[in-house]
Amino acid sequence: MFSPPLTSYIVQAWLWDSAGTDASHALGVAADPCAGSAPATPPAPAAGVYTAAVADRYAAAPPWRAIGATRAAGWTLLEVAAGGGVGVHGVKAMGGGEVNLNSQNLNSKS
């Protein structure tokens, strides 16, 4: 028997950011947990580092765009929440549409 759909969640993870210039590290909800590093256009909300789109600030997707905080070497708290909200260092950066977790996998890629 299947469980009812998950309607509320918050996923948090600490990321060590070296502040490197060629980086792809993200926390997100993705349909394919084996997709490799942060994809160019993730299918659902993600937060992290994606220097191919944003070099000096943390980024959120889809599509990848700069969100608030400037990158620096050190630990960074990433968050993905129900409804598509993402945040960095505990500050909500954006909201989005609903995500059906019945067909998704929570994952992090680096």
C-alpha positions in Angstrom: 0.0 0.0 0.0 1.3 3.5 -0.9 1.6 6.3 1.5 -0.4 9.5 0.9 1.5 12.2 -1.1 4.0 14.2 0.9 2.7 17.7 1.1 5.2 19.4 3.4 8.9 19.1 3.6 12.1 21.0 4.2 15.4 19.5 3.1 18.6 21.2 4.4 22.2 20.3 3.7 25.6 21.9 4.5 27.8 22.4 1.5 31.5 23.1 1.7 32.2 25.8 -0.9 35.8 26.2 -1.9 34.8 29.3 -3.9 36.3 27.7 -7.0 35.7 29.1 -10.4 34.5 25.8 -12.0 31.9 24.4 -9.7 28.6 22.5 -9.9 27.1 21.5 -6.5 23.4 21.6 -5.8 20.7 20.3 -3.4 17.4 19.8 -5.1 14.4 17.6 -6.1 15.1 15.7 -9.3 13.3 13.1 -11.3 16.6 11.2 -12.0 18.9 10.7 -9.0 21.6 9.4 -11.3 21.7 12.5 -13.5 25.2 13.5 -12.5 26.3 16.9 -11.3 23.9 19.9 -11.2 22.1 19.8 -14.6 22.0 22.9 -16.8 18.2 23.0 -16.3 17.0 21.0 -13.3 13.4 19.8 -13.5 12.4 21.1 -10.1 13.7 23.5 -7.4 17.4 23.4 -6.6 19.9 25.6 -4.7 23.7 25.7 -4.7 26.6 26.6 -6.8 26.5 26.5 -10.6 29.3 28.6 -12.0 28.4 27.9 -15.6 25.5 30.3 -15.1 26.4 32.4 -12.0 30.1 32.8 -11.1 30.2 34.8 -7.9 26.9 34.2 -6.1 24.8 31.2 -4.9 22.2 30.1 -7.4 18.7 28.7 -7.6 16.9 26.9 -10.4 15.1 26.3 -12.6 16.5 28.1 -14.6 19.8 28.9 -12.8 19.9 32.5 -11.6 21.8 34.4 -8.9 20.2 34.6 -5.4 21.4 37.0 -2.8 24.5 35.8 -1.1 28.0 36.3 -2.6 30.0 33.1 -2.6 32.9 32.7 -0.2 35.0 29.7 0.9 33.3 28.0 3.9 30.2 26.1 4.9 27.0 27.1 3.3 23.5 26.0 4.4 21.2 25.1 1.4 17.5 24.6 1.7 14.7 23.3 -0.5 11.1 23.4 0.7 7.6 22.3 -0.3 6.1 24.7 -2.8 9.4 25.2 -4.6 11.0 27.5 -2.0 14.8 27.6 -1.8 17.2 29.4 0.4 20.8 29.9 1.3 22.1 30.5 4.9 18.5 30.4 6.2 17.3 33.2 4.0 14.5 32.2 1.6 15.6 33.3 -1.9 12.6 32.3 -4.0 9.3 30.4 -4.1 7.8 28.2 -6.8 5.0 25.9 -7.8 4.1 22.6 -6.1 6.3 19.6 -6.5 4.8 16.1 -6.5 7.2 13.9 -4.6 5.4 10.7 -5.6 7.4 10.8 -8.8 10.5 12.6 -7.5 13.7 11.7 -5.6 15.3 14.0 -3.1 19.0 14.2 -3.8 22.2 16.2 -3.7 24.9 16.2 -6.4 28.4 17.4 -6.3 
